[in-house]
Amino acid sequence: MKFREHITKKGTLVLGGKSAQNNEELIKQIEPNEVVLHTEKPGSPFVNIKGKPKFGDVKEAAIFCARYSQDYRDNKSDVVIHQFKGRDISKDRKMKLGMFGVRNIKKIKIKKKWIEGFLK
């Protein structure tokens, strides 16, 4: 299954999951130092910035993540995104498909107007 793809204004590849199964596949290909994003609330694609992000890439990828989240779809409001590294992701056998543990989280608030601008 192919991932959602986005190329940032700086030319960086961003990949996003399409489903719980697809998120599992996405997590498998993430390198330890790569940036990963997910919404604070459940129901979001995991988003992976390939390689070292350039200035502005994290914000743009976070907007991409928010755009495809259930939080934005259901509430049409600002969305809080968690940012972490590939090495900060863990999986326990008891966790359901598409669910992961994360640590060393940085929060990013994505404004509704930024998401709306991304849609145009």
Helices and strands as residue ranges (DSSP letters): E 4-7, E 13-16, H 20-28, E 35-39, E 47-49, H 57-67, H 70-75, E 79-85, G 86-88, E 89-90, E 101-102, E 106-110, H 112-119
